[in-house]
Amino acid sequence: MEDILYAPWRDEYVTNEKIEGCVFCHISTNSQDDEKLHVVYRDEHCFIVMNRYPYTPGHFMIIPHYHTDKLEDLESDVWLHITALAQKGVRLLKEGLGAHGVNLGMNLGKAGGAGIAEHIHLHLVPRWERDTNFITSIANNRVYSTDFEKIYRKIKKLSQEYI
């Protein structure tokens, strides 16, 4: 007998209008849709957007406006800016959201595990002690403990203080 875990928030993933081309370039060039696209912050070099299918509540990404799949081709000043934002983002997650720790990471290229391999992005994943429970460990599923929109609004508000 097969068990099914119902995840109604994923319905949007299969029924929503598909974005043609690079999803991150779409977000980069459509600032008028920041609320709908869950953009937390943007400036001339990059933007911060919530991960729509997060590992834990508060998982967001820092993404350069420049479209590249090669970190080595990114201009040094943009990379330094991203890392400065990462420091501020870690503080936001720890102090503002109460995370016990944070995972930072980039998956470069499809072979490196990138879900969107054509446009580099840095993940910030807040972590809490014992946030991996039995369902994650034995069923390869995650339980998202709070409303995505609520977390987005909270992080967007906190970004005004921390970023």
C-alpha positions in Angstrom: 0.0 0.0 0.0 1.3 3.4 -0.9 1.0 6.4 1.4 0.3 9.8 0.0 1.2 13.1 1.6 -1.1 15.8 0.4 0.7 19.2 -0.1 -1.9 21.7 -1.4 0.5 24.6 -1.6 2.3 22.7 -4.4 -0.8 22.9 -6.6 0.4 26.3 -7.8 3.6 24.7 -9.0 1.7 22.6 -11.6 -1.2 24.9 -12.4 0.5 28.3 -12.4 1.4 30.1 -15.6 4.8 29.0 -16.7 7.6 31.6 -17.1 9.4 31.4 -20.4 13.2 31.6 -20.3 15.2 32.1 -17.1 12.9 32.5 -14.1 15.5 34.6 -12.3 15.9 37.0 -15.3 12.1 37.3 -15.3 12.2 38.3 -11.6 15.1 40.7 -12.2 13.3 42.6 -14.9 9.8 42.7 -13.4 10.2 44.8 -10.3 6.6 45.9 -10.6 5.7 42.3 -9.6 8.0 42.1 -6.6 5.2 41.3 -4.2 3.7 38.6 -6.4 7.2 37.1 -7.0 8.1 37.3 -3.3 11.1 39.6 -3.7 12.4 40.7 -0.4 15.0 43.3 -1.5 16.6 44.6 -4.7 19.4 46.9 -5.7 21.5 47.7 -8.8 23.6 44.4 -8.5 21.2 41.8 -7.3 17.9 40.9 -5.6 16.8 38.7 -2.8 13.8 36.4 -3.3 12.1 33.8 -1.2 12.6 30.2 -2.3 9.1 29.2 -3.5 9.7 25.5 -2.4 11.8 26.0 0.6 13.7 23.5 2.7 12.8 25.4 5.9 10.6 28.5 6.6 12.6 31.6 5.7 14.8 30.0 3.0 15.7 32.7 0.5 18.2 33.3 -2.3 20.5 36.2 -3.3 20.7 36.4 -7.1 22.7 38.7 -9.3 20.9 40.6 -12.1 23.6 39.5 -14.5 22.6 36.2 -16.2 25.4 33.7 -15.9 25.9 30.0 -14.9 29.6 30.6 -14.2 30.6 32.1 -10.8 34.0 32.6 -12.3 32.5 35.1 -14.9 30.8 37.2 -12.3 32.4 40.6 -11.7 34.3 40.7 -8.4 32.4 43.7 -7.1 29.1 42.0 -7.7 30.4 38.8 -5.9 31.6 40.9 -2.9 28.2 42.7 -2.8 26.4 39.3 -2.7 28.6 38.1 0.1 28.0 41.4 2.1 24.3 40.8 1.6 24.8 37.2 2.8 26.3 38.4 6.0 23.3 40.7 6.6 20.9 37.9 5.6 22.5 35.6 8.2 22.0 38.2 10.8 18.4 38.7 9.8 17.7 35.0 10.0 19.4 34.5 13.3 18.4 37.7 15.2 15.1 38.5 13.4 13.7 35.0 12.7 15.4 33.2 15.6 17.2 30.6 13.5 19.8 28.6 15.5 22.0 28.3 12.5 22.1 28.9 8.7 23.2 26.9 5.7 24.7 28.9 2.9 25.3 27.3 -0.5 25.5 27.5 -4.2 24.9 24.5 -6.5 26.9 25.3 -9.6 25.7 23.5 -12.8 23.2 20.7 -13.2 25.9 18.2 -12.2 26.5 20.3 -9.0 22.8 19.9 -8.1 21.4 23.3 -9.3 17.7 23.2 -9.9 18.0 26.4 -12.0 21.5 25.8 -13.4 21.5 28.7 -16.0 21.6 31.5 -13.4 23.8 31.4 -10.3 22.2 32.0 -6.9 23.2 31.8 -3.3 20.8 30.0 -0.9 20.4 31.0 2.7 18.6 28.3 4.6 17.7 29.0 8.3 18.0 25.9 10.6 16.7 25.1 14.0 17.9 22.4 16.4 16.0 19.2 15.7 14.4 20.6 12.5 14.8 17.3 10.8 12.0 15.1 12.0 11.0 11.5 11.4 9.0 12.3 8.2 12.1 13.9 6.7 14.4 11.1 7.8 12.3 8.1 6.7 9.9 9.4 4.1 12.0 11.9 2.2 9.3 14.6 2.7 9.4 17.9 4.6 6.7 19.4 6.8 6.5 23.1 6.5 5.4 24.4 9.8 4.1 27.9 8.9 2.4 29.8 6.2 4.7 30.9 3.3 3.1 34.3 2.8 3.3 35.0 6.6 7.1 34.3 6.5 7.6 36.3 3.4 5.9 39.4 4.9 8.0 39.0 8.1 11.3 38.6 6.3 10.4 41.5 3.9 9.7 43.7 7.0 12.9 42.5 8.7 14.9 43.3 5.6 14.2 47.0 6.1 16.1 46.7 9.4 18.8 44.3 8.6 19.7 44.8 4.9 
